[in-house]
Amino acid sequence: MIQKAIISVVVALLLTFALLGVFIVMQPDEFTVTRKATIAAPPERIFPEINDFHKWDAWSPWAKLDPNMKVEITGPESGKGASYYWTGNQEVGEGRMTITESVPPNLVKIDLHFIKPFDSASTIDIKVTPEGANSEVEWSMKGKHNFMSKAFSLFVNMDNAIGADFERGLTQLKAVAEKP
């Protein structure tokens, strides 16, 4: 009797894990997070802030999360080929960003590679579009989900989590770009 009960529990657990695994595998293979903000400045004033990693500490939503974060900026001073490597606490992790395309004053494309807390790759587009005396800044991240990130996304909504960081960053970029 006890042996049958144990077997039943084991079979139920195996079925549960199998169904969970199938559910995880069926989640979307890709994700996109996008946020926009209107900034009272022309693209020519905003573009240098996003095209030069040396200036990111002034507005990046992650720069202030770890005051002891180590940063190394390599390659050209700004634009295509510039790289930003960071390593820090649990909140910022470790990774590298490299600008792959720079179209003044409207577009910066970045390859983003997280090393910690888990390995992942995605692309970032920051577009600056003139709107009269203002500019619309659109910050997007696109990437592919692996099995672990699909499982993680069952518990944490990527759009809400990363989107909140993008919103904070755009607010800080607005403050920097609108300074006289």
Secondary structure, DSSP 4 states (H G I P E B T S, - for coil): -HHHHHHHHHHHHHHHHHHHHHHHHTS-SEEEEEEEEEESS-HHHHHHHHH-GGGGGGT-TTTTT-TT-EEEEESSSSSTT-EEEEE-STTT-EEEEEEEEEETTTEEEEEEEEEESS-EEEEEEEEEEEETTEEEEEEEEEEE--HHHHHHHHHS-HHHHHHHHHHHHHHHHHHHHT--
